[in-house]
Amino acid sequence: MRYDALLLILMLTSSCGEQSSKPKDASSEETTSRTIAPPEPDRELREASQTLAVLRALKCTFNNPDTSLVGIHINDTHSAKGLIGEKDSFLFGETYGYLSADGRELAFLTAHPGNSAFHISEFEVRRPAKSEANLKRSAFQVFKTESNIHLGIDREKVTKRFGNCFVNSTDGDLEVIHYRIEAPKDTRSGILQRHNLPFYFSDYYFRKGKLERFKFGFEYP
């Protein structure tokens, strides 16, 4: 009896060992790993670094950047008061948000920490989400730059205006064109030197060749 019991234990142990030594199903293992893989919190930072590295290697210069939106000039307190009211508060962080007069466009204006609330260093324009439909509306029908860059224009108009010193990337179904100016390089007008800042950026997002979103300004040092 004891011999039969011992034999049964040995058989079960051997069976478990055989099951554990069987190769795992590759598709099952791949599915599981995709499910539990943690997000990459530094993805945007890494991609930005890669973009900058490619741009540094280009033998060209981005010379004619935009520096204003609807008459608000970058880092110019007086002109910012043409849109920002004295009692307006930040939408989030140190960023204001305003809809166009018809509610079809949304502009973000960002002041860097330590500067005046009217000292705008970054601009962004895109289509608003449904949750943003009740934000304050401005008097502007279209948010456009001094170069007449605005939502809906063709990709070719952007590259014709700013040149080919850019790098491409993708963001979902959007094509993104990145322009950068980094010290010691500068524009002919000396935009970095005049503002005593090391880095200017502008990014243009296109869906099927039409401008869907754009942002530009001085990156916070």
N, C-alpha and C positions, 0 to 999 in steps of 0.2 A: 504493500500500500504506500509506504514511504517512498519506495522506488518509483511508483507511478506518479506520485505528486511531484517528485523531483524532476522527472522527465517532462511533465507538463510545464513546469516553470522554465526549464531550458528551452522548450519549443516556443513559448511566448516571448522570451527574451530575444531569441534568434529572429522571430518574426518582426519585432519592433525595430531591431537593428537593420533588417533588410529594407523596411519602409523608410527609415531615416536616411538610408544610403541611396535611395532612388533619386535620380536627377529631378530638380524642381522644374515645373512647367515654366518656360521662359516668358510666355505671354502673361501668365499670372503674376510672376515676379515683377515684370515691367510695369504692369497696371498698378500693383501695390506701391512700387517705388514712386510712381508719378503722383499717386494720391497723397502720400505722406511727405513728399519732398517739401521742405520749408521754403517760403518765399525768399527772394533775394533783396534785402533792404537796401543794398548798395548798388543795385542795378543801374539806376539813373546816373549816379555819380560815376560809375565805371564807364558807361556809354558816353557820357560827357567828356571824360578824360580821353577816351579813344578818339572821339571826334576832334578834340583839340590837338591831339598828337598828329593826326592826319593833316589838319589845317596848317600846323607849324611847318610841315614838310613841303607844303605847296610853295612854288616859286612865284607867288602873286600877292597882290595887296588889295584889300577891300577899302576903297577910298571914299565912298560917298554914302555913308550910313544915314538913316533917318534919325532925327533928334527931336521930333515933336509929333503930337497927336492932337487934332482939332485945336491947334493953336497953343497947346500946353507944351512948353519947351522943357527938355530934360534938365533937371536940377535948377529950375527957374521958379522961385516961389511966387513971384508976381503973376506970371501967366497961368499958374495952376488955379488961381482964384477965379478964373473964368469958367471953371466947371465945378470945383469943390467949394461948397458953402461953408461959412464959418462954423456952423453948427453940425456939419456932417461928421459922422463917426466912421471908423474903420469897419469894413465888412468882416474881415478876419485879419489877424496879425497886424500888419501896418499897411494894409491894402484897402483901397476904396473900390466900390463896384457901382457902375452906372449903366442903365439900359439906354439904348437910342430912343428917340422920340416915339417910334412905332413899336418898340419892344423887340425888334428882331436881331439886335446886336447887343453885346455886353462888353464893356471896357473895364479892365482892372488897372488901377494906378497904384503903384507901390512906392512908399517912402522907406529909405533904409534906416535901420536903428541908429538913433543918435542925431538924426537930422530933423528939421522942421516937418510938421505934418503936411505942409504944402510943397515940400522939396521932393518932387517925384523923380525917381531914378529908373523905374521900370514900367513899361506899358505892355498890356496884352489885350487883344480883341478876339472874340469868338462868338459863336451862337449860344444863347442862353439855354439852360435846361428848364424844364417845366417848374422845378422848385425855385427858380430864380426869377420867375415872371413878375413878382411883386416888388422887385428892387426899384429904387428911385430912378425915374426917367429924366434924361437930360433933354436939352433943346436941339440936340444934333440928330439929324436924320441918318447920317452915316458917320462912323468913326474912321477918319482917314488921316494919313500922315502928310507931311509937306511934299512928299513925292507922289501923292495921290494913290498910295497903297491902301486898299480897303478890301473887305471880304467880297468874294465872288469874282475877282479879276483873274485873268489867265496866268498860268505859270510863266509863260514867255515874257509877259510884261514885267514881272518881278526880276527875272534874270537879265532882261534887257536894261532895266534901271540900275541894278546893283552889280552886274558883271558875273563872271564865272568862277570867282575865287570862293567857292563854297564846297561843302561836303554833303552828300545825300545820306539819308537813313530812312527807316520806315517806323511808323507808329500805328500798329494795327493795319487798317486799310488806307492809311494816309502816307503820302510821301512827304518827307521833311527836308528842307534845304537850310543848312546852317552856315551863317557867316560869323566871323570872329575878328576882333582886333585885340591884340595882346602886346603890351609893352615888352621890349623897347620899340616894336613896330608901332606906327601911328598913321593916321590919315594925313593928307596934304594940309588940311586945316588944323591938325594937331588936336583932335578931340580929346585924347587921353591926357595930354599935357595940360590943356586948358582946364580940365575938370579935376586934375590931379588924381586920376584913377587908373588902375592897371588893365582893365578888361571891359570890352564892349561886346555884346552879342546881339544877333537877330536871327530868329527862326521863323520859317514860313511853312505852313502845313497845307497840303493840297489833297483834295479828293477828286479824282478824275480830271486833274488839270486845273481845278478851280480852287482859289484860296479859301480855306475853311477856318483858318486861325493864324494869328501871327503875334509875335512878342519881340520886344527889343529893349535895350537899355544897358545900364551899367550893372554888372553883377556885383553883389555885396562882397567886399574884399574879405 
